[in-house]
Amino acid sequence: MAGPTPGWQCVELAERYLYVKHHLPAINNVTGATLVDRYHERYPHVPVHHNGETLIPAVGDVMNFGGNASNPDGHVAVVTAVELDPAKPGRGKVFFVGQNQKQRADGTATAATGNVRIVDGRVDPASYNPAYRTVKWLDLRPAATVTRLRAWGTDFFGATDLPADLTGVTAVAAGLHHGLAVRADGTVASWGYNPYGQATVPAGLADVVAVGAADVHSIALKADGTVIAWGANPYGETDVPADLSDVTAIATGTASRDNLALKRDGTVVAWGSRFAGEADVPAGLADVRAIAAGTRHNLALRQDGTVVAWGWNSRGQATVPAGLTDVVAISAGDQHSLALKSDGTVVAWGAFDYTLNGEDHAVPAYVPEGLSEVVAVGAGLYHDIAVRRDGTVVSWGANFLGQTDVPGDVTNVLTVAGGTAYSLAIVSVAA
């Protein structure tokens, strides 16, 4: 694929801003073409275009955030990194530096304020200050497609009764008997069992980028890095720490009574139930890039591709297999855990342990033989789901209510979430 064509282009991102971008020499030796090639290789079923309709900016691009009455020329910033999230195909982040509020994107300025100055189409090194950093979520899907939710399995409390008009979904969470979805406009949809208000989204909640659904409570992460929680609160689940900020990811389990928050500095904060130490983050845990919450155990994926686990360990769900490395995504169920490796294979540990019709069942956690080319995983309470690079889904584990019977027409899947005896998937469909 050819590199970006020099010149001005207009592109629209998930935040509904209109940006004007111009390609400059890469700052970090990563070109936009490389980023797009990697994305399309990993997710071939999602149309991606680099020129004309590109939705992925290149490192080194200058972006004009548009203006307002007091600043008609806009805010200039420089792209320093683009991060494609393997756990949420079709979503990513773009990192910027720069806070020049009085300079036009073509390099001319009404006042030489700010810390990024464009001279002859290039960044003036003397003005470049990486201390001015910000991040925006991107929606990498072109306008020709929309995202919808699909559900399968059986939930007698309404968790599979999806809102009929729900489109433009960017994130989804499956609770014990309720579900949550984030729309592209940053609002949240909810449905299912609601005796404790866990499916009653707080009035005015907006600018949401991620959600978590648990047993009797819910959480949401806002674009400004703050966290909101609602529902029942017997163990302090909805008592978000007052000083919690700069959060980049959240997690809570399908039947969990605790929550996790990953901060931009790579540390983890937890609150809620300490029944088995699940809210007691291991001392010294750092350099974390992803988190996952089970019923009473939690996982953290470190930058080096290794996994740390803590909490309830009745079936070995918190005992990470020796030598597990090269992990790119994690997920946790009731008494089992999952890890997706960079080569597209999946590792599982713990057990599918449940009671059905008065009989106890305990099957060691496993992965279907030959499963490969996986790009996303989701652990339900007693079952697992994997998305393959062609957009198809494989599911396994307990199937007493059809939670692993993937409908044949569920294709072009971007990501998945598992509940008690049901599964949810975000799918890309023609607009």
N, C-alpha and C positions, 0 to 999 in steps of 0.2 A: 504494500500500500504506500502511495506517495506521501511525502510529508506535507505539512500545511502550506497552502498557497499564500504568499505574502499579500497583504491587502486587507481592507476592512470588511468584516462580516457581521451580520446581526444574528444572534442566537438567543433562545429563550430557555431559562433554567427553571427548576421546580419552584423557586421562590417567587416566580412571576415577575421578576425584574427583566428589563431588556438591556442586554449588555452589548457593547461594541468592543470587538477584540482585534488585535493585530499581532501577528506572530513575530517574536523576537528570538535571538539566539537563546538556546536553553540555558537556564541558570544552573541546573543540577545535572546536566548531561543526560536528560531524559526528554525525548521529543514527544509531541502529541501523537505522532504516528505510531510510535512504539506503544504508547498507552492504549490506543484504539486497537492495534493489532492484537495485543494481549487480551483485551476484553472480548473481542469478537472470536478469538480462538477458544476462549473458555465458555462463552455463551453464544454459539452460532445461531441459535434460534431467535435471538434478539437483534433486529436490524440496527446497525450502527453505521453512521456516515461521518466521515471526518471533515469533508469540505461542504460548503453550502448549507447543510442542515446539521452540522456537527453540534453535539451537545457535550462534548468532552474538550475542555480547553487544554492547551499545551503548557507545560512548564516554560515560563518565560513570557507568556502572553500578558499583554497589558489590557486590563478590563476597566471600562468606564461604568460606574454603578448608576449613572443617571443623576439628575439633579432635582432641585426643588426651587421654591420661590427665591430663597436667599442664596442659592448656589446653582444657577442654571447650567453650569458647565460640568457638574458631576464630580464624583470622587474617583480618582485614579488609583488602581492597585495592580500589583504584579503577582502572577500565579507562581508559587514556589513548589507546589506538589499537588498531585491528584491521586487520591486513594480510592480504589475500587474495592468495595467490601464483598469478600467471597461469601459471607453469610447472608447477604441481601443482594443477590444479583439484580441489576437494574438500578442500583443505588450507589452513591459514592459521595466523596467529599472533595472540595477544592479548597486549598489553603492559599491565602493571600498575604502579602505584606504591602504596606503603603497606606498612607492616610492623607494624601494630597487633595485637599478640598477646594483648591482654587486653580486647578490646572486642567486644560482641555486634553482629551485623549490623544490629540495629534502632537502634543508636546508644547504647544503654546500655553502661556499662562496669563491670567489676569493678575495674579500675585504669586510670588515664588515661595509660597508656604508649603507645608507638608514635608514628607521625607522621601518621596519618589518623584524624580524629575525625568521626563523623557526628552532626550536631545537627539535630533536627527533620527528618530525612530528607534532609539536604543535607550536603555536605562543608564542614567548617569551614575556611575559607581559611587561618586561622592555623596549622592543623595540616598543610596540604598541602605535601609536600616531594618534588618530582620526582626527587630524587637517589636515592630508594629505588625502583629499577626492577627488574623481572623480566619474563620472557616465558614463555608456555606455548604449545605447539602445540595447535591445535584440529582436530578431525575434523568437517567441516561436513555430513556425510551423516547423515540421520535414521536411526533404528534400523530403519525399515521396509526398508532396503536393506543389502546387503553388497557388498563388493568382491572380485573374483576376478581372476586373471590369464588372459590369452589369448596364444597364440603362433602365429606362422605363419612360413613359410620352412623352410629345412632346415639343421640343424646336426648333423653326424655325431658330435659329441662329447657330446651330451646337453643342450645349452642350451635345447632346446625340449621337453624331457621334464619338464614342470612337476609339482611335488608335488601329488598328488591331493587332499589335504585342505587346501590353502592358501586361506584366506579372510581377510577383514578386512585386505586389503593397503592400505597407505598410501603406499608408495614402492617403486620398482623400479629396478634397474640391469642393463644388459646388457653383459657382458664379451665377450672374444674368443670363448670357448666355454663360459662359465658365467654363471649369473644369480644375483641376490640380490633379496630382497624384505623389506620391513619390515612386520610385522604391527601391528595397532592396539595391542597390548599392549607394543610396544617391542622384541620379539624379532625375530630375523632368520632367514629361511629361505634355503637355498642349494641349488643343483643344478648338474649339468654336469661338465665336464672338471676334474680335480682332481689332477694329478700333482705340483703344488707346494704343495698345501694352500690354494689360493686359494678353494676352495669349502668349506673346513672352518671353520665359524664358531667363534671362540674360546669355550670353555666359560664360561658365566655371563654372556655379553654381553647386556645388557638396556638399557632406556631409550633405545633407538636411534630417531632421527627421520629419518635419511637414510643412503643407502649409495652406494658407487661400486664398479663392477666393471671391471677392466682386463684386461691380457693374462695375467699370472701372479700378480696380487695383488688385494686388495680393501681397501676402507676403509669405516668407519662413523662417523657423527657421533652423539654422545650428547646427550641433552637438557640436560646440564650444560655443553655447549659444548666438550667434549673429543673427541679423534679417536683411533680405534683402527685399526690396519692389520695385515694378515696375508698370508701367501703367500710367494712368492719375493722375494728382496731383492738382486739383483745390482747395482742402481744406488741402493740406499738407499731404495727405494720404501716400505718398511715402517718406516723410521726416522723416526717422527713427531717433530718438534722437541720437545724436552723441556719447553719453556716455552709451547707452543701451548695457548691457552685462549680462551674467549669466542668460539668459532667459531659461525657461523650457517648456513654452507653449505659443502659439499665438492664436489669434481669430480675425476674421472679418466677418461681416454679408453678406448674399447673395446680398443684395442691400445696403450695408453699405458704408459710406465714412470715417470711422474711424477704428482704429486698437487697439487691446489690446495685452499686453505682460505680462506674469506672470514670476516673477523672483524667483530664488531659495530661497530667504529669505521670500517668501510668500506675497510680495507686488506686486501691479499692476501698470503698466505704460500704458498710453493711448495717442494717437495723432491722428490728423485729424479733421474732422468736429465737431463743438460744437453747431450744430443747436438746439439741445434740451438738451445740457449738457452731451451728450453721451461720450465725451472725458474727462469729469471732474470726475475723480475717487473720490469717497467719502473719505473725510478726515478720516484718522485713519484706513482705510481698511487694514487688515493684516491677517496672518494665512490662506491665500488663497491657495487652491490646484487645482482649475480648473476655467476656464473662458469661457464665451460664448458671442457672439456678435449678436445682431439683427440688424434691419435696422437703428434704431436711439436709441436703448436702449441696455444695457449690463447687464450681470449677472456674479457673482462671487460665487463660492462654497467654503465655509470655511472648515477648518480642522474638525470642530465640526459637520459638516453635515448640517449647515444652509446656506441659500442663501441670498445674497445681490443684489439688482437691482437698476439701476439708468438710467436717460435719459428720452426719450419720453414716456409718459404714457397715451396716448389718449384713449386706450381701457383697461387700467389696466394692461398692459404688464409688467410694472415695479413695480407693487404692489404685493409683494410676499405674498401668502396665509398665514394667521396667523397660527402659530404652525407647519409650515413645517419644519421637521427635518429628520435626517437619510438619507440625500440625498447623492448619490454617483456620479451622472453625471448630467449635465445641457445642454440645447440647447435653442437657441432663433431664432424666425422667424421674420416676419415683425412686427406684433402687437400682438404677443403671445409668451409665454415662456413654457418650459418643464423642469421637474425635474424627474430623476429616483431615486427611493428610494432603500435602501438596501434589502428590501423584494421583489424586482422585480416588484413593482407597479409603475405607472407613474402619476404625477400630472401636470395639465395644467392650465394656467391662461392667461387672455387677450382675443383676438378674432381673428378669421379668417376674416379679413376685406379687401375686394378687390372690384374692379370695373370690370365688364365683360359685353361687348356689350352695354356700356353706362349705365348699371344698377349697383347700389351699393349693395353690399352684406356684411353683418356683422353677423357672427355666433359666439356665445361665444365659446372660445376654450374648447375642451372636450377631453376625453379619452374613447375609446370604452369600453362598459360595459364588465367586466370580464377579461380585459387584465391583464396578470400576467406573471411571469417568464421572465421578460424583463431584458436584459443584456446591451443594448445600445440603445440610442435614437438619432434622428436627426430631427431638425425642418427645413422644407422648408419655402419658403416665406409665403404660405398660407395652407400648409399641414404638416403632421407629419409622422414619420416613427419610428418603434420600431423593434429591433431584439430580438427574444425570445431565451431562452437558448438552444433550439434544432436547432438553426440556421435558423429558418423560420422568415419571415418578416410580420408585420402588418402595414398598412398605412391608414390614415384617414384625413379628412378635405376637402378642395376644390379639385374638381376632373374634372375641365372643360377641361383638355387636357390629362387625363389618368394618372396623376401623382401618384394617389393612387391605380391604377390597377396593383398590383404586379404580374408579370408573375409566372405561376405555377412552372416553373423549376428554380426559384431563391431560392436556398437552400444553406446550409452551409455558411451562411452569417456571416461575422466577424464584420463589422461596416457599417454605412450608412451615406449619406449626402443628403440634400434636396436642390434643386434649385428653380427656379421660378415655372415652371410647369413640372418639371422632378425630378427624383430621381436617385441616384447612390449607388451602394453597392459593397464592396469588398467581394468576395466569395472565398472559399477554394476549389480547385478542384484537382483531381489526376494529378500527374506530367506526 
